[in-house]
Amino acid sequence: QVQLVESGGGLVQPGGSLRLSCAASGFTFSAYWMKWYRQAPGKEREWIASISPSGGTTNYEDFVKGRFTISRDNAKNTVYLQMDSLKPEDTGVYYCNAGAYWGQGTQVIVSS
């Protein structure tokens, strides 16, 4: 069955970095746009980054542009989100998405 499993979340100080991973299985990973979403406490889930099937095209929400980098390894069926210069406003649960499929999320807390 389809699985998306996120990992790499945790507690980090403002200005720090984290790298999230999402391991996919059960579907043709290399055929899908992959996306990362974030749900901050008390807010709706919002899109933050996308990457095309080949990895050649990436898009970012304005608030993370220049700080976050989405990438993928189709040989490993994995998509990544490198998060640098983290801010307290980046706190939330981060979800991996492929079409109708969602992971369970990984918690990121940015706090001193």
Secondary structure, DSSP 4 states (H G I P E B T S, - for coil): --EEEEE--EEE-TT--EEEEEEEESS-GGGS-EEEEEE-TTS-EEEEEEE-TTS--EEE-TTTTTTEEEEEETTTTEEEEEE-S--GGG-EEEEEEETTEE---EEEEE--
